[in-house]
Amino acid sequence: MPGLPKIPESLTRVRVHYFDTDAAGVVHNLAYLRFVEIARCDLAECLGWTLREMGSGRVVPVVVWTEIRYEKPARLGDDLLIRARLVSLERASFGIQLEIVSVETGQRLAWCRQRLACVDLLQGKPARTPQAWREAYPELLGRPFRTGKDS
């Protein structure tokens, strides 16, 4: 995973489509998780863990916990910017934080935190987080990651 960014984050832009909304044209809660999934995949690519590698690889990231807070509604046709950031690293898991903002107003619409475990698919057991991440971001090693129980 050569050439990792200095700051472990990515920016993803998405547009709200008809299928993301309810009858009133407001984004429904499930669509936010799809936006988060897109941004999380972009973050992984930014950090050198490509989708192709994940699809054919032995070790994959598995979401084990998600917290999302909806603050303001997004609507049909809105352009959204999602900032995803790696915030903690442990032996076999890592935490990310995401913020969804309106491109037009700059207002934060939602935020999300996720804990992901690295899993060896062949053995069905935890696997180590990428060595390149641990070397590039030592300040994140062992950093506390608050879950819903801690909040």
C-alpha positions in Angstrom: 0.0 0.0 0.0 2.6 2.6 -1.1 1.9 6.3 -1.2 -0.7 6.5 1.6 -2.1 10.0 2.1 -0.7 12.1 5.0 -4.2 12.4 6.5 -6.3 9.2 6.3 -9.4 10.6 4.8 -11.4 10.8 1.5 -14.1 13.0 0.0 -16.9 11.5 -1.9 -19.6 13.4 -3.8 -23.1 11.8 -4.4 -26.3 13.1 -5.8 -29.7 12.3 -4.3 -31.7 10.3 -6.8 -35.4 9.5 -6.9 -34.9 6.0 -5.5 -33.1 7.5 -2.4 -36.3 9.4 -1.3 -39.7 8.9 0.1 -43.0 10.2 -1.4 -42.2 13.7 -0.1 -38.8 13.8 -1.8 -36.9 13.5 1.5 -34.0 11.0 1.7 -35.0 7.9 3.6 -32.8 6.6 6.4 -31.6 3.5 4.4 -30.2 5.7 1.6 -27.8 7.3 4.1 -26.3 3.9 4.7 -25.8 3.4 1.0 -24.0 6.8 0.9 -21.9 5.7 3.8 -21.0 2.4 2.0 -19.9 4.4 -1.1 -17.7 6.7 0.9 -16.3 3.9 3.0 -15.2 2.1 -0.2 -13.7 5.3 -1.5 -11.8 5.6 1.8 -10.5 2.1 1.5 -9.3 2.7 -2.0 -7.6 6.0 -0.9 -5.8 3.9 1.8 -4.6 1.4 -0.7 -7.2 -1.4 -0.2 -8.9 -1.6 -3.6 -12.3 -3.0 -4.2 -10.8 -5.6 -6.6 -8.4 -6.7 -3.9 -11.2 -7.0 -1.3 -13.3 -8.9 -3.8 -10.6 -11.5 -4.6 -8.7 -11.2 -1.4 -8.6 -13.4 1.6 -8.9 -10.6 4.3 -11.9 -8.3 4.1 -13.3 -5.5 6.3 -16.6 -6.4 7.9 -18.9 -3.8 9.5 -19.5 -4.9 13.1 -21.1 -1.7 14.5 -22.7 1.4 13.0 -24.1 4.6 14.6 -25.7 7.3 12.5 -27.3 10.5 13.5 -29.6 12.4 11.2 -29.6 16.2 11.7 -31.2 17.8 8.7 -33.0 16.3 5.7 -31.4 15.9 2.3 -33.8 16.1 -0.6 -34.2 14.9 -4.2 -31.6 16.4 -6.4 -29.3 17.6 -3.6 -25.6 17.1 -4.1 -23.9 15.8 -0.9 -20.2 15.7 0.1 -19.1 12.9 2.4 -15.9 13.1 4.4 -14.7 9.7 5.6 -11.8 9.4 8.0 -9.9 6.6 9.6 -9.9 7.5 13.3 -8.7 4.4 15.2 -6.6 1.3 14.6 -6.5 -1.8 16.7 -4.9 -5.2 16.2 -7.8 -6.6 14.1 -10.3 -3.8 13.8 -10.5 -0.1 12.9 -12.9 2.8 13.3 -14.0 5.4 10.8 -16.0 8.5 11.1 -18.1 10.1 8.3 -19.8 13.4 7.9 -22.4 14.1 5.2 -22.9 17.8 4.2 -24.9 19.7 1.7 -22.7 21.0 -1.2 -25.1 23.9 -1.7 -25.4 25.1 2.0 -22.4 23.5 3.6 -24.7 22.3 6.5 -24.0 19.0 8.1 -27.0 16.7 7.4 -25.8 13.5 9.1 -22.8 11.9 10.7 -21.8 8.3 11.2 -19.3 6.1 13.0 -18.4 2.6 12.2 -16.2 -0.1 13.6 -14.9 -2.7 11.1 -13.2 -6.0 11.8 -10.6 -7.5 9.5 -11.6 -11.1 8.8 -9.8 -13.9 7.1 -12.5 -15.4 4.9 -10.8 -18.8 4.5 -10.4 -19.3 8.3 -13.4 -17.3 9.5 -11.1 -15.6 12.1 -10.0 -12.1 12.8 -7.0 -10.9 10.8 -4.5 -8.1 11.4 -5.2 -4.6 10.2 -3.0 -3.6 7.3 0.6 -3.2 8.3 1.0 -0.2 6.0 -1.8 1.6 8.0 -0.1 0.9 11.3 3.2 2.2 10.0 1.6 5.3 8.3 -0.7 6.3 11.1 0.9 5.3 14.4 -1.0 8.0 16.3 -4.2 6.0 15.6 -3.0 2.8 17.2 -4.9 1.9 20.3 -6.8 5.2 20.1 -10.2 4.9 21.9 -13.2 4.5 19.6 -16.5 5.3 21.3 -19.4 3.1 20.5 -23.1 3.7 21.3 -22.6 2.1 24.7 -19.9 4.7 25.5 -21.6 7.8 24.0 
